[in-house]
Amino acid sequence: MVDAPEVLVLSAQMRDFRTYERAEAGLGRGLTVVYGPNGAGKSNLLEALYYGCTGRSPRTRNERELVRFGAGALRVVVRLREGPHEHQLSVGFGTLAPGEQPVKRMSADGASVERLLDVEARPLVSVFLPDRLELIKGPPAARRGHLDQVLAAIWPARADARKRYSRVLAQRNALLARMRAGRASDATLATWDRELASAALELREHRAAAVQLLAPPFVHHAVQLGCHGELAVEYRPRSRALDVDQYVSELRERLPGDLERGFTGHGPHRDELAILGDGRELRVYGSQGEQRLALLALLLAERTVLAAERRRLPLMLLDDVMSELDAERRELLARELRSGGQSIIATTDLAHVPGAGDASVTRLRVSNGAILQEAIAA
């Protein structure tokens, strides 16, 4: 499917991460199945892999929750191979002494970095967790943030558009707050309006282009997974402006409301990524089963787009995904994952994962904070 050098995750070492005091998991080149009873630590292992590759958790913003109870600090080390070269990513968080403020340190090949997301050798990562259903049924901010992450993964050079917009928006909001309090005039507002308009139109264009790429494979994977009705993903921007002047006019029309609130209420920070079934939003009208399938279809669509645009497949982390699928859909998903790239599936029952017994599949049995390696794919 891809012709660029693979970025393979070879292993993850955990120290005092969630339920793991000290543990190491080795991954195969293709499919790795993590199995064990509920509460054994399967989800924690997938979370540690995501944390070690990105520097953040897909489950919580409070990193104190990641530190094992009774421990002061955690560390996750991920070993990678890109072509003939090996790399190492490391994330540490916590305190070395009681009463100290926690500190977070990240490194790549031993050199400190501010963000693992900027490390060239870092693998792309896509994660399906039951907690991530909020992406479908939660507020628009979660979907906007996810879309911007996907956009940056597809076109890394375009990631600065969101940063630029956020920076200018903060400046305009600060001016509005001062004007509302009577501490500033509108002398510089026109300048900030034009800056904001330019940044907003650029970000809107990038988002629309990303959704245009995602829409066809989303429908394809949704049909494959047995989603009922006509599924669609749509980008719904607030602004209809065609150029900077029109956008500035929109801002001016809404200025009284902005001054009353003290912040800007119009722009890409209020846009929506809508996931639809038969024209109705699944976040409101979809069942939990439909929302799960839509989330999985969206992640697979992103995988398809990344393969085409970046010539790279993301590491797929899938927790409790097979239990809601019938045998035919499980086979379809397993076949898709075997088409290339690395995938890790967590399950309570090996029988739920087609081909889990094959010699090419790596199996990790998790029990009481220990990880037993059963096979390593060649």
Sequence and secondary structure as in RCSB ss.txt:
>XXXX:A:sequence
MVDAPEVLVLSAQMRDFRTYERAEAGLGRGLTVVYGPNGAGKSNLLEALYYGCTGRSPRTRNERELVRFGAGALR
VVVRLREGPHEHQLSVGFGTLAPGEQPVKRMSADGASVERLLDVEARPLVSVFLPDRLELIKGPPAARRGHLDQV
LAAIWPARADARKRYSRVLAQRNALLARMRAGRASDATLATWDRELASAALELREHRAAAVQLLAPPFVHHAVQL
GCHGELAVEYRPRSRALDVDQYVSELRERLPGDLERGFTGHGPHRDELAILGDGRELRVYGSQGEQRLALLALLL
AERTVLAAERRRLPLMLLDDVMSELDAERRELLARELRSGGQSIIATTDLAHVPGAGDASVTRLRVSNGAILQEA
IAA
>XXXX:A:secstr
   S  EEEEEEEEEEETTEEEEEEE  SSEEEEE STTSSHHHHHHHHHHHHHSS SS S GGGGB TT SEEE
EEEEEEETTEEEEEEEEEE SSTT   EEEEEETTEEES GGG TT   EEEE GGGGHHHHS HHHHHHHHHHH
HHHH GGGTHHHHHHHHHHHHHHHHHHHHHTTS  STTHHHHHHHHHHHHHHHHHHHHHHHHHHHHHHHHHHHHT
T  S EEEEEE S   SSHHHHHHHHHHTHHHHHHHTS  SSGGG EEEEEETTEEHHHH  HHHHHHHHHHHHH
HHHHHHHHHTS   EEEEES GGGS HHHHHHHHHHHHTSS EEEEES GGGSTTTTSTTSEEEEEETTEEEE  
   
